[in-house]
């Protein structure tokens, strides 16, 4: 698979491996290292994290695995996020879960992630969610200082609307290079709120979290889920795909705005299925069939 250029001098793999639920996989440090090495051999070199994942433990787990083979760091791109403050036994003083984009918190979050990941730099650092209390001047200063110190190379956001992205872009020194949003055949929100059009206009390549809709399309229960599942199964048969997951990834990868799916699985077989989907081509009509099945009504 070809990598995706997010800037002239920075690229990530076409598929990204996500570590939101990595503690659930039950791997030892050595097993996680082996799993990571297998993923890299499939040309997936970008790994998605956030400070809060696994109650603030997933980055530590990944860092311990990487420390067993320090040469891997030069072959991969590490993505992390900050801004959410969870209620946690690690922070007993917190009374309510909230967002914090103060200069101090962004800097501290980045430095904690560097420590936990056992690395000197983060390739791509994202603001996790937009906040109703947001000072873009503080954010821009934190980004600038992290970049000047070499602790973070590139910046972006996650779950931002077009207007929120534009607003922050007016303050930062370096362009925001991506927006990680929920995208799947099940979730069409960003086709409908203008984000996809904005990505195309600005040539921004979005990352897609929950590309399989959290398993809703694999084990459907609602009317919409079953309708989509039946459509995906039909198209899987038409293109001779072994699993509807291949169809879902193909649907995302086909779109001209260059959607970058983030896979959150601990099974190498499912990662291989996703990789294989990059060689599977849907027709425009098949792509539209899936979109229409999700909407539950014909196009106007």
C-alpha contacts under 8 A as a table, 3 or more apart, distances in Angstrom:
res1	aa1	res2	aa2	distance
1	X	13	X	7.83
1	X	14	X	6.71
1	X	43	X	6.61
1	X	275	X	7.86
1	X	278	X	7.37
2	X	13	X	7.14
2	X	14	X	6.49
3	X	11	X	6.19
3	X	12	X	5.59
3	X	13	X	4.45
3	X	14	X	5.17
4	X	11	X	5.25
4	X	12	X	5.41
4	X	13	X	5.96
4	X	14	X	5.69
5	X	8	X	6.61
5	X	9	X	7.58
5	X	10	X	5.92
5	X	11	X	4.11
5	X	12	X	6.62
6	X	9	X	8.00
6	X	10	X	5.85
6	X	11	X	5.38
6	X	12	X	7.34
6	X	177	X	6.04
6	X	178	X	7.36
6	X	204	X	7.46
6	X	205	X	6.72
7	X	10	X	5.10
7	X	11	X	6.81
7	X	177	X	7.09
12	X	16	X	7.91
12	X	45	X	7.05
12	X	46	X	5.84
12	X	77	X	6.71
13	X	16	X	6.26
13	X	43	X	7.02
13	X	44	X	5.44
13	X	45	X	5.65
13	X	46	X	5.70
14	X	44	X	7.24
14	X	260	X	5.83
14	X	261	X	7.64
15	X	44	X	6.06
15	X	46	X	7.55
15	X	260	X	5.75
15	X	261	X	5.46
15	X	262	X	6.25
15	X	263	X	7.34
15	X	275	X	7.67
16	X	44	X	6.34
16	X	45	X	7.21
16	X	46	X	5.09
16	X	47	X	5.75
16	X	48	X	6.73
16	X	260	X	7.05
16	X	261	X	6.21
16	X	262	X	4.63
16	X	263	X	6.12
17	X	44	X	7.24
17	X	46	X	6.32
17	X	47	X	4.86
17	X	48	X	6.00
17	X	262	X	5.57
17	X	263	X	4.98
17	X	264	X	6.14
17	X	265	X	7.79
18	X	47	X	5.80
18	X	48	X	4.53
18	X	49	X	6.43
18	X	262	X	5.63
18	X	263	X	5.39
18	X	264	X	4.57
18	X	265	X	7.47
19	X	22	X	4.85
19	X	47	X	7.36
19	X	48	X	6.04
19	X	49	X	5.60
19	X	53	X	7.44
19	X	58	X	6.83
19	X	264	X	6.07
20	X	48	X	8.00
20	X	49	X	6.63
20	X	50	X	7.52
20	X	53	X	5.19
20	X	54	X	6.74
20	X	58	X	7.31
20	X	264	X	6.70
21	X	24	X	5.51
21	X	25	X	7.30
21	X	53	X	7.15
21	X	54	X	6.51
21	X	58	X	7.84
21	X	264	X	6.98
21	X	265	X	8.00
22	X	25	X	5.42
22	X	26	X	7.72
22	X	54	X	7.49
22	X	58	X	6.39
22	X	264	X	7.90
22	X	265	X	7.96
22	X	266	X	6.99
23	X	26	X	5.92
23	X	27	X	7.43
23	X	54	X	6.39
23	X	57	X	7.93
23	X	58	X	6.44
23	X	61	X	7.92
25	X	266	X	5.67
27	X	30	X	7.71
27	X	31	X	5.35
27	X	32	X	5.53
28	X	31	X	5.04
28	X	32	X	6.11
29	X	32	X	5.18
29	X	33	X	6.21
29	X	61	X	6.94
29	X	62	X	7.81
29	X	64	X	6.27
29	X	65	X	4.78
30	X	33	X	5.05
30	X	34	X	6.29
30	X	65	X	6.26
30	X	68	X	7.47
31	X	34	X	5.10
31	X	35	X	6.10
32	X	35	X	4.95
32	X	36	X	6.02
32	X	62	X	7.51
32	X	65	X	6.04
33	X	36	X	5.06
33	X	37	X	6.15
33	X	65	X	4.93
33	X	66	X	6.47
33	X	68	X	7.29
33	X	69	X	7.75
34	X	37	X	5.05
34	X	38	X	6.24
35	X	38	X	5.11
35	X	39	X	6.33
35	X	268	X	7.44
36	X	39	X	5.05
36	X	40	X	6.25
37	X	40	X	5.09
37	X	41	X	6.28
38	X	41	X	5.12
38	X	42	X	6.68
38	X	268	X	7.68
39	X	42	X	5.18
39	X	43	X	6.92
39	X	44	X	5.69
39	X	45	X	7.37
39	X	268	X	7.40
39	X	271	X	7.69
40	X	43	X	5.10
40	X	44	X	4.96
40	X	45	X	5.25
40	X	76	X	7.93
41	X	44	X	7.22
42	X	272	X	7.61
42	X	275	X	7.49
45	X	75	X	6.78
45	X	76	X	4.67
45	X	77	X	6.18
46	X	76	X	5.67
46	X	77	X	4.61
46	X	78	X	6.00
46	X	79	X	7.26
47	X	76	X	7.50
47	X	77	X	6.32
47	X	78	X	5.21
47	X	79	X	5.98
48	X	78	X	6.38
48	X	79	X	4.76
48	X	80	X	5.98
48	X	262	X	7.47
49	X	53	X	7.05
49	X	58	X	7.61
49	X	59	X	6.65
49	X	78	X	7.54
49	X	79	X	5.80
49	X	80	X	4.47
49	X	81	X	6.60
50	X	53	X	5.54
50	X	59	X	7.32
50	X	79	X	7.84
50	X	80	X	4.65
50	X	81	X	4.39
50	X	82	X	6.31
50	X	128	X	7.88
51	X	56	X	5.58
51	X	57	X	7.99
51	X	58	X	7.86
51	X	59	X	6.77
51	X	80	X	6.98
51	X	81	X	6.23
51	X	82	X	6.00
51	X	109	X	7.11
51	X	113	X	6.31
52	X	55	X	5.47
52	X	56	X	4.43
52	X	57	X	7.55
52	X	82	X	7.79
52	X	84	X	7.20
52	X	85	X	7.67
52	X	86	X	7.25
53	X	56	X	5.35
53	X	57	X	6.51
53	X	58	X	5.55
53	X	59	X	7.46
54	X	57	X	5.07
54	X	58	X	5.23
55	X	58	X	7.68
55	X	88	X	6.96
56	X	59	X	7.13
56	X	60	X	7.90
57	X	60	X	5.32
57	X	61	X	6.39
58	X	61	X	5.05
58	X	62	X	6.32
59	X	62	X	5.16
59	X	63	X	6.06
59	X	113	X	6.84
59	X	116	X	5.60
59	X	117	X	5.47
60	X	63	X	5.02
60	X	64	X	6.21
60	X	116	X	4.48
60	X	117	X	5.75
61	X	64	X	5.28
61	X	65	X	6.44
61	X	117	X	7.93
62	X	65	X	5.12
62	X	66	X	6.18
62	X	117	X	6.28
63	X	66	X	5.11
63	X	67	X	6.12
63	X	116	X	5.85
63	X	117	X	3.84
63	X	118	X	5.14
63	X	119	X	7.74
64	X	67	X	5.13
64	X	68	X	6.88
64	X	117	X	7.40
64	X	118	X	7.48
65	X	68	X	5.51
65	X	69	X	7.47
66	X	69	X	5.43
66	X	70	X	5.86
66	X	72	X	6.87
66	X	73	X	7.20
66	X	117	X	7.90
66	X	118	X	7.75
67	X	70	X	5.26
67	X	118	X	7.05
69	X	72	X	5.97
70	X	73	X	5.92
71	X	74	X	6.16
71	X	75	X	7.53
72	X	75	X	5.24
72	X	76	X	6.60
73	X	76	X	5.54
73	X	77	X	7.74
73	X	119	X	7.80
77	X	122	X	7.75
77	X	123	X	5.69
77	X	124	X	7.74
78	X	122	X	5.70
78	X	123	X	5.36
78	X	124	X	6.54
79	X	122	X	6.51
79	X	123	X	6.04
79	X	124	X	4.71
79	X	125	X	5.84
79	X	126	X	7.62
80	X	113	X	7.67
80	X	122	X	7.28
80	X	124	X	6.52
80	X	125	X	5.11
80	X	126	X	6.21
81	X	125	X	5.55
81	X	126	X	4.50
81	X	127	X	5.53
81	X	128	X	5.30
82	X	106	X	6.72
82	X	109	X	6.18
82	X	110	X	7.48
82	X	125	X	7.76
82	X	126	X	6.54
82	X	127	X	5.37
82	X	128	X	5.45
83	X	99	X	5.34
83	X	100	X	5.09
83	X	101	X	5.67
83	X	105	X	7.57
83	X	106	X	6.95
83	X	109	X	7.94
83	X	127	X	5.95
83	X	128	X	5.72
83	X	129	X	7.05
84	X	97	X	7.58
84	X	98	X	6.07
84	X	99	X	4.61
84	X	100	X	6.42
84	X	128	X	6.73
84	X	129	X	7.38
85	X	97	X	5.56
85	X	98	X	5.30
85	X	99	X	5.71
85	X	100	X	6.90
86	X	94	X	7.99
86	X	96	X	7.65
86	X	97	X	4.76
86	X	98	X	6.83
87	X	91	X	6.92
87	X	92	X	7.57
87	X	94	X	6.12
87	X	95	X	7.07
87	X	96	X	6.38
87	X	97	X	5.37
88	X	91	X	5.30
88	X	92	X	6.45
88	X	94	X	7.77
89	X	92	X	5.40
91	X	94	X	5.93
92	X	95	X	7.88
94	X	97	X	7.33
99	X	129	X	7.81
99	X	131	X	6.13
100	X	105	X	6.57
100	X	106	X	7.92
100	X	131	X	7.84
101	X	105	X	6.29
101	X	106	X	6.07
101	X	134	X	6.45
101	X	135	X	7.35
101	X	138	X	7.62
101	X	139	X	6.46
102	X	105	X	5.31
102	X	106	X	6.30
102	X	135	X	7.39
102	X	138	X	6.07
102	X	139	X	6.76
103	X	106	X	5.41
103	X	107	X	6.24
103	X	138	X	5.09
103	X	139	X	5.99
103	X	141	X	7.02
103	X	142	X	5.27
104	X	107	X	5.35
104	X	108	X	6.04
104	X	142	X	7.85
105	X	108	X	5.03
105	X	109	X	5.85
106	X	109	X	5.12
106	X	110	X	6.20
106	X	139	X	7.53
106	X	142	X	6.46
107	X	110	X	5.28
107	X	111	X	6.24
107	X	142	X	6.19
107	X	146	X	7.17
108	X	111	X	5.13
108	X	112	X	6.07
109	X	112	X	5.11
109	X	113	X	6.14
110	X	113	X	5.12
110	X	114	X	6.19
110	X	125	X	7.99
110	X	151	X	7.78
110	X	152	X	7.96
111	X	114	X	5.04
111	X	115	X	6.24
111	X	151	X	7.89
112	X	115	X	5.05
112	X	116	X	6.08
113	X	116	X	5.03
113	X	117	X	5.83
114	X	117	X	5.24
114	X	118	X	5.84
114	X	119	X	5.36
114	X	120	X	6.22
114	X	121	X	6.50
114	X	122	X	6.97
114	X	151	X	7.87
115	X	118	X	5.07
115	X	119	X	6.76
119	X	122	X	7.46
120	X	151	X	6.36
121	X	150	X	6.52
121	X	151	X	4.42
121	X	152	X	5.44
121	X	153	X	7.24
122	X	125	X	6.62
122	X	151	X	6.22
122	X	152	X	4.78
122	X	153	X	6.43
123	X	152	X	5.90
123	X	153	X	5.07
123	X	154	X	5.97
124	X	152	X	6.63
124	X	153	X	6.24
124	X	154	X	4.73
124	X	155	X	5.41
124	X	156	X	7.11
125	X	152	X	6.70
125	X	153	X	7.98
125	X	154	X	6.35
125	X	155	X	4.88
125	X	156	X	6.21
125	X	157	X	7.87
126	X	155	X	5.79
126	X	156	X	4.63
126	X	157	X	4.48
126	X	158	X	6.23
127	X	130	X	7.45
127	X	156	X	6.71
127	X	157	X	4.61
127	X	158	X	5.85
128	X	157	X	6.37
128	X	158	X	5.01
128	X	159	X	7.04
129	X	157	X	7.44
129	X	158	X	5.64
129	X	159	X	5.44
129	X	160	X	6.65
130	X	134	X	7.93
130	X	158	X	7.71
130	X	159	X	6.78
130	X	160	X	5.80
130	X	164	X	7.55
131	X	134	X	5.77
135	X	138	X	5.60
135	X	139	X	6.58
136	X	139	X	4.95
136	X	140	X	5.96
136	X	167	X	7.95
136	X	168	X	5.89
136	X	171	X	6.39
137	X	140	X	5.10
137	X	141	X	6.17
137	X	171	X	6.38
138	X	141	X	5.14
138	X	142	X	6.20
139	X	142	X	5.15
139	X	143	X	6.16
139	X	172	X	7.89
140	X	143	X	5.08
140	X	144	X	6.06
140	X	168	X	7.90
140	X	171	X	5.92
140	X	172	X	4.69
140	X	173	X	7.13
141	X	144	X	5.07
141	X	145	X	6.14
141	X	172	X	7.75
142	X	145	X	5.26
142	X	146	X	6.10
143	X	146	X	5.21
143	X	147	X	6.10
143	X	155	X	7.37
143	X	172	X	7.39
144	X	147	X	5.19
144	X	148	X	6.10
144	X	172	X	7.47
144	X	173	X	6.64
144	X	174	X	7.90
145	X	148	X	5.11
145	X	149	X	6.12
146	X	149	X	5.27
146	X	150	X	6.32
146	X	151	X	5.33
146	X	152	X	5.50
147	X	150	X	5.13
147	X	151	X	6.11
147	X	152	X	5.11
147	X	153	X	5.72
147	X	154	X	7.41
148	X	151	X	7.76
149	X	152	X	7.76
150	X	153	X	6.47
152	X	155	X	7.63
154	X	174	X	7.86
154	X	176	X	7.61
154	X	177	X	7.30
155	X	174	X	7.80
155	X	175	X	7.58
155	X	176	X	5.40
155	X	177	X	6.31
155	X	178	X	7.77
156	X	176	X	4.57
156	X	177	X	5.32
156	X	178	X	5.03
156	X	179	X	5.99
157	X	160	X	6.47
157	X	165	X	7.66
157	X	176	X	7.28
157	X	178	X	6.45
157	X	179	X	4.86
157	X	180	X	6.43
158	X	179	X	4.94
158	X	180	X	4.27
158	X	181	X	5.78
159	X	179	X	6.73
159	X	180	X	6.00
159	X	181	X	4.77
159	X	182	X	7.33
160	X	164	X	5.75
160	X	165	X	6.02
160	X	179	X	6.81
160	X	181	X	7.53
161	X	164	X	5.16
161	X	165	X	6.15
161	X	193	X	7.82
161	X	195	X	6.54
162	X	165	X	5.13
162	X	166	X	6.17
162	X	194	X	6.94
162	X	195	X	5.57
162	X	198	X	6.62
163	X	166	X	5.07
163	X	167	X	6.03
164	X	167	X	5.07
164	X	168	X	6.35
165	X	168	X	5.48
165	X	169	X	6.09
166	X	169	X	5.01
166	X	170	X	6.47
167	X	170	X	5.53
167	X	171	X	7.39
168	X	171	X	5.45
168	X	172	X	6.59
169	X	172	X	5.59
169	X	175	X	6.46
169	X	176	X	6.52
172	X	175	X	6.73
172	X	176	X	7.88
177	X	204	X	6.53
177	X	205	X	7.69
178	X	204	X	5.91
178	X	205	X	5.88
178	X	206	X	5.38
178	X	207	X	7.00
179	X	204	X	7.85
179	X	205	X	7.62
179	X	206	X	5.12
179	X	207	X	6.26
180	X	206	X	5.66
180	X	207	X	4.35
180	X	208	X	5.71
180	X	209	X	6.66
181	X	190	X	7.85
181	X	206	X	7.11
181	X	207	X	6.26
181	X	208	X	5.27
181	X	209	X	5.91
182	X	187	X	6.84
182	X	189	X	7.96
182	X	190	X	7.85
182	X	208	X	5.38
182	X	209	X	4.86
182	X	210	X	6.00
182	X	211	X	7.21
183	X	186	X	7.75
183	X	187	X	5.51
183	X	188	X	6.53
183	X	189	X	7.61
183	X	190	X	7.18
183	X	208	X	5.06
183	X	209	X	6.35
183	X	210	X	6.77
183	X	211	X	5.76
184	X	187	X	5.02
184	X	188	X	6.76
184	X	208	X	7.56
184	X	210	X	7.01
184	X	211	X	4.65
184	X	212	X	6.26
184	X	213	X	6.19
184	X	248	X	7.43
184	X	252	X	7.01
185	X	188	X	6.60
185	X	211	X	7.82
185	X	212	X	7.97
185	X	213	X	7.89
185	X	228	X	7.88
185	X	248	X	6.93
185	X	251	X	7.64
185	X	252	X	7.96
185	X	290	X	6.72
185	X	291	X	6.45
185	X	294	X	6.37
186	X	213	X	6.23
186	X	217	X	7.54
186	X	225	X	7.55
186	X	228	X	7.58
186	X	294	X	5.86
187	X	190	X	7.92
187	X	213	X	7.23
188	X	191	X	5.30
188	X	192	X	6.52
188	X	294	X	7.92
189	X	192	X	5.24
189	X	193	X	6.13
190	X	193	X	5.14
190	X	194	X	6.29
190	X	195	X	5.13
190	X	196	X	5.85
191	X	194	X	6.21
191	X	195	X	6.51
191	X	196	X	5.41
191	X	197	X	7.60
192	X	195	X	7.64
193	X	196	X	7.95
194	X	197	X	5.37
194	X	198	X	6.20
195	X	198	X	4.92
195	X	199	X	6.10
196	X	199	X	5.05
196	X	200	X	6.33
196	X	257	X	7.26
197	X	200	X	5.16
197	X	201	X	6.11
198	X	201	X	4.95
198	X	202	X	6.04
198	X	204	X	7.89
199	X	202	X	5.33
199	X	203	X	5.52
199	X	204	X	4.61
199	X	205	X	6.46
199	X	206	X	7.13
199	X	257	X	6.49
200	X	203	X	4.96
200	X	204	X	6.50
200	X	256	X	7.83
200	X	257	X	5.45
201	X	204	X	7.83
203	X	257	X	7.29
204	X	257	X	7.42
205	X	257	X	6.06
205	X	258	X	5.48
205	X	259	X	6.09
205	X	260	X	7.25
206	X	257	X	7.59
206	X	258	X	7.06
206	X	259	X	5.32
206	X	260	X	6.16
207	X	259	X	5.84
207	X	260	X	4.50
207	X	261	X	5.82
207	X	262	X	6.77
208	X	211	X	6.07
208	X	259	X	6.48
208	X	260	X	5.75
208	X	261	X	4.62
208	X	262	X	5.73
209	X	261	X	6.40
209	X	262	X	5.23
209	X	263	X	7.51
210	X	213	X	5.03
210	X	214	X	5.77
210	X	261	X	7.97
210	X	262	X	6.96
210	X	263	X	7.33
210	X	264	X	7.70
211	X	214	X	7.61
211	X	248	X	7.54
211	X	249	X	7.39
211	X	252	X	7.96
211	X	261	X	6.09
211	X	262	X	6.88
211	X	263	X	7.20
212	X	215	X	5.66
212	X	216	X	7.16
212	X	217	X	6.51
212	X	218	X	7.72
212	X	245	X	7.29
212	X	248	X	6.98
213	X	216	X	5.49
213	X	217	X	6.54
214	X	217	X	7.89
215	X	218	X	5.11
215	X	219	X	6.14
215	X	220	X	7.86
216	X	219	X	5.49
216	X	220	X	5.14
216	X	221	X	7.42
216	X	225	X	6.26
217	X	220	X	5.40
217	X	225	X	5.75
217	X	226	X	7.51
217	X	228	X	6.87
217	X	229	X	5.49
218	X	229	X	6.97
218	X	244	X	7.59
218	X	245	X	7.76
220	X	225	X	4.86
220	X	226	X	5.20
220	X	229	X	6.80
221	X	225	X	6.22
221	X	226	X	6.49
222	X	225	X	5.15
222	X	226	X	6.17
223	X	226	X	5.25
223	X	227	X	6.10
224	X	227	X	5.08
224	X	228	X	6.20
224	X	293	X	7.92
224	X	294	X	6.72
224	X	296	X	7.30
225	X	228	X	5.22
225	X	229	X	5.97
226	X	229	X	4.90
226	X	230	X	6.08
227	X	230	X	5.37
227	X	231	X	6.40
227	X	293	X	6.28
227	X	294	X	7.52
228	X	231	X	5.06
228	X	232	X	6.10
228	X	290	X	6.84
228	X	293	X	5.46
228	X	294	X	5.89
229	X	232	X	5.12
229	X	233	X	6.05
230	X	233	X	5.10
230	X	234	X	6.13
231	X	234	X	5.12
231	X	235	X	6.33
231	X	289	X	7.41
231	X	290	X	6.39
231	X	293	X	6.78
232	X	235	X	5.19
232	X	236	X	6.02
232	X	244	X	5.78
232	X	247	X	6.51
232	X	248	X	7.49
232	X	290	X	6.90
233	X	236	X	4.97
233	X	237	X	6.34
233	X	243	X	7.89
233	X	244	X	5.81
234	X	237	X	5.30
234	X	238	X	6.42
235	X	238	X	4.82
235	X	239	X	6.24
235	X	247	X	7.27
235	X	286	X	6.97
236	X	239	X	5.39
236	X	240	X	5.77
236	X	241	X	4.80
236	X	242	X	7.09
236	X	243	X	6.68
236	X	244	X	5.76
236	X	246	X	7.70
236	X	247	X	6.11
237	X	240	X	4.94
237	X	241	X	6.29
238	X	241	X	7.80
239	X	280	X	7.86
239	X	282	X	7.75
241	X	244	X	7.10
241	X	246	X	6.49
241	X	247	X	7.27
242	X	246	X	7.42
243	X	246	X	5.69
243	X	247	X	7.36
243	X	273	X	7.88
244	X	247	X	5.03
244	X	248	X	6.36
245	X	248	X	5.05
245	X	249	X	6.26
245	X	273	X	7.25
245	X	274	X	7.09
246	X	249	X	5.32
246	X	250	X	6.01
246	X	273	X	6.15
246	X	274	X	5.96
246	X	276	X	7.26
246	X	277	X	4.80
246	X	280	X	7.72
247	X	250	X	4.98
247	X	251	X	6.02
247	X	277	X	7.01
247	X	280	X	8.00
247	X	282	X	7.93
248	X	251	X	5.10
248	X	252	X	6.50
249	X	252	X	5.17
249	X	253	X	6.04
249	X	261	X	7.47
249	X	274	X	6.29
249	X	277	X	6.08
249	X	278	X	7.50
250	X	253	X	5.05
250	X	254	X	5.93
250	X	277	X	5.41
250	X	278	X	6.21
250	X	280	X	6.28
250	X	281	X	6.65
250	X	282	X	6.77
251	X	254	X	5.46
251	X	255	X	7.02
251	X	282	X	7.03
251	X	287	X	6.11
252	X	255	X	5.86
252	X	259	X	6.04
252	X	260	X	7.81
252	X	261	X	7.33
253	X	258	X	6.46
253	X	259	X	5.87
253	X	260	X	7.15
253	X	261	X	7.85
253	X	278	X	6.94
254	X	258	X	7.51
254	X	281	X	7.51
254	X	282	X	7.40
255	X	258	X	5.97
255	X	259	X	6.71
256	X	259	X	7.88
263	X	271	X	7.55
265	X	268	X	7.85
265	X	270	X	7.13
265	X	271	X	7.31
267	X	270	X	5.59
267	X	271	X	6.69
268	X	271	X	5.00
268	X	272	X	6.20
269	X	272	X	5.11
269	X	273	X	6.34
270	X	273	X	4.94
270	X	274	X	6.35
271	X	274	X	5.05
271	X	275	X	6.26
272	X	275	X	4.99
272	X	276	X	6.09
273	X	276	X	5.12
273	X	277	X	6.31
274	X	277	X	5.14
274	X	278	X	7.08
275	X	278	X	5.61
275	X	279	X	7.76
276	X	279	X	5.63
276	X	280	X	7.03
277	X	280	X	4.92
278	X	281	X	7.74
282	X	286	X	5.96
282	X	287	X	6.29
283	X	286	X	5.15
283	X	287	X	6.26
284	X	287	X	5.03
284	X	288	X	6.15
285	X	288	X	5.05
285	X	289	X	6.07
286	X	289	X	4.94
286	X	290	X	6.52
287	X	290	X	5.45
287	X	291	X	6.52
288	X	291	X	4.92
288	X	292	X	6.03
289	X	292	X	5.16
289	X	293	X	6.07
290	X	293	X	5.03
290	X	294	X	6.26
291	X	294	X	5.18
291	X	295	X	6.35
292	X	295	X	5.00
292	X	296	X	5.96
292	X	297	X	6.06
292	X	298	X	5.99
292	X	299	X	6.92
293	X	296	X	5.08
293	X	297	X	7.16
295	X	298	X	7.80
